[in-house]
Amino acid sequence: MGRVVVMNHVTLDGVMQGPGRPDEDPRGGFTDGGWAVPYADEATVQKMGERMGADHAFLFGRRTYLQLLESRNAQGGPFKDALNSTPKYVASGDPDLKLEWPNSTLLHGDVPAAVKELRETSPANLVIMGSRVLIRTLMAADQIDEYLLMIHPLVLGSGQQLFAGGTQTPLRLLEADHTATGVLMAVYIPDRQ
């Protein structure tokens, strides 16, 4: 059975909006995009790689999928090739969404039920990056098995937060480590007792 694994960069105040590029996500007038870049190091890449393993698929919301398609195909390189060859499931309210990346499948309608079926029929981990709305939907349906949060030593005071205004979910810390740049890499699992 596959697991659903969330992997996201967040600030100390829980902001996950626009970590990678200044222009990544300016919704709501957000001007602090690219905030994670000064803290980048090999330790977070390695930790994320451990969660993906040889057998994984990506699970994205529409916006994250389209942004990755645009930015990674423009950049090229090995990450582009890895994304193109990996199965991708895309949750969207638009049943006519055109999925231009190879190996992409649209999930429309009852997304939590579709994810549950994927978990039950595939041994692959379903890895979510970005995709705040999708994460909240799956949290409410108790479909997330693990959270790898790269918590950056930064408070932004504005921006879209990963857990704001959503479902309460008790979590249990499984492991924690830090990088040389001060990023706390914390792995949590739902405490389903």
C-alpha positions in Angstrom: 0.0 0.0 0.0 1.3 3.4 -0.9 1.6 6.3 1.5 0.8 10.0 1.0 3.8 12.1 2.0 3.8 15.9 2.2 7.1 17.6 1.7 7.1 21.4 2.0 9.3 24.3 3.0 7.6 26.6 5.6 8.7 29.6 7.7 8.4 29.6 11.5 5.1 31.3 11.1 3.9 28.6 8.8 4.1 30.4 5.5 4.6 28.1 2.5 3.8 30.6 -0.3 6.5 31.2 -2.9 9.6 29.6 -1.3 11.6 29.1 -4.5 11.4 32.2 -6.7 10.5 35.9 -6.3 7.8 35.5 -9.0 6.6 32.1 -7.9 3.3 33.0 -6.2 2.4 36.7 -5.9 -1.2 36.1 -5.1 -2.7 38.5 -2.5 0.2 40.9 -3.1 2.8 38.6 -1.7 6.2 40.1 -2.4 8.5 37.8 -0.4 8.9 35.0 -2.9 12.2 33.2 -3.0 12.5 33.3 0.8 13.9 29.7 1.0 16.7 30.2 -1.4 19.3 31.6 1.1 18.8 28.5 3.3 19.2 25.9 0.5 21.7 23.1 1.1 22.3 19.5 0.2 20.8 18.2 3.5 17.2 19.1 2.6 17.6 17.7 -0.9 18.9 14.4 0.6 16.0 14.3 3.1 13.4 14.8 0.4 15.1 12.2 -1.8 14.8 9.6 1.0 11.0 10.1 1.0 10.7 9.6 -2.8 12.8 6.5 -3.2 12.8 4.6 -6.5 9.1 4.0 -6.4 7.1 7.2 -6.1 4.6 9.3 -7.9 3.8 13.0 -7.5 0.4 14.3 -6.3 -0.1 17.9 -7.2 -2.8 20.5 -7.1 -3.5 22.2 -10.4 -1.6 25.4 -9.7 1.6 23.6 -8.4 1.5 21.3 -11.4 1.2 24.1 -13.9 3.9 26.2 -12.2 6.4 23.3 -12.1 5.7 22.5 -15.7 6.4 26.0 -16.8 9.5 26.6 -14.6 11.2 23.2 -14.8 10.7 22.8 -18.5 12.2 26.2 -19.1 15.2 25.4 -16.8 15.9 22.0 -18.3 18.4 19.7 -16.6 18.0 16.5 -14.6 15.1 17.7 -12.4 13.1 18.3 -15.5 13.8 14.8 -16.8 13.0 13.2 -13.4 9.7 15.1 -13.3 8.8 14.1 -16.8 9.4 10.4 -16.3 7.6 10.2 -12.9 3.9 9.5 -12.7 2.0 12.6 -11.8 -1.6 12.8 -10.4 -3.2 16.2 -10.6 -6.2 17.2 -8.5 -8.4 19.9 -10.2 -11.9 21.1 -10.1 -11.7 21.6 -13.9 -12.6 18.4 -15.7 -11.2 19.8 -18.9 -7.8 20.7 -17.6 -5.2 19.9 -20.3 -2.2 18.0 -18.7 0.8 18.6 -20.9 3.5 16.8 -19.0 4.0 13.1 -19.9 2.8 10.5 -17.4 0.1 12.8 -16.0 -3.4 11.7 -14.8 -6.2 14.1 -13.8 -8.1 13.5 -10.5 -11.4 15.2 -10.7 -14.5 14.9 -8.5 -14.1 13.1 -5.2 -10.3 13.6 -4.9 -10.0 12.0 -1.4 -11.7 8.9 -2.7 -9.4 8.8 -5.8 -6.3 9.2 -3.6 -7.5 6.5 -1.2 -7.9 4.2 -4.2 -4.4 5.1 -5.5 -3.0 4.3 -2.0 -4.7 0.9 -1.9 -3.7 -0.2 -5.4 -0.2 1.1 -5.7 2.9 0.5 -3.6 4.3 3.9 -4.7 4.5 6.8 -2.3 2.4 9.7 -3.5 4.6 12.8 -2.8 3.0 16.2 -2.5 5.0 19.4 -2.8 3.3 22.8 -2.7 -0.4 22.2 -3.2 -1.8 23.8 -0.1 -5.5 23.4 -1.1 -4.9 19.7 -1.9 -3.1 19.1 1.4 -6.0 20.7 3.4 -8.6 18.6 1.5 -6.6 15.4 2.2 -6.0 16.3 5.8 -9.8 16.7 6.3 -10.2 13.2 4.8 -7.4 11.7 6.9 -5.5 10.7 3.8 -2.0 12.0 4.7 0.5 9.6 6.2 3.6 11.7 6.7 4.7 15.4 6.7 8.3 16.3 6.0 8.5 20.0 6.9 11.7 22.0 6.2 11.1 24.8 8.8 13.2 27.8 8.0 14.5 30.2 10.6 12.4 33.1 9.3 9.2 34.9 10.2 7.5 36.6 7.2 4.3 37.9 8.9 2.3 37.5 5.7 1.6 34.9 3.1 -0.4 31.7 2.7 0.1 29.3 5.6 0.2 25.6 5.3 -2.1 24.9 8.3 -4.1 28.1 8.8 -7.9 27.8 9.0 -8.0 24.1 8.4 -8.7 20.8 10.0 -7.2 20.0 13.4 -4.8 17.0 13.1 -2.8 15.7 16.1 0.7 14.9 14.9 3.6 12.9 16.4 7.2 13.8 15.8 9.0 10.9 14.2 12.4 12.4 13.6 14.1 15.8 13.5 17.4 17.1 12.2 18.8 20.4 11.2 20.9 21.8 8.4 24.0 24.0 8.6 21.8 26.9 7.5 19.5 26.5 10.4 16.6 24.7 8.7 14.8 22.2 11.0 13.9 19.1 9.0 11.0 17.6 11.0 9.1 14.4 10.1 5.6 14.1 11.6 3.0 11.4 11.3 -0.7 11.7 12.2 -1.4 10.5 15.7 -4.4 8.4 14.9 -4.9 6.9 18.5 
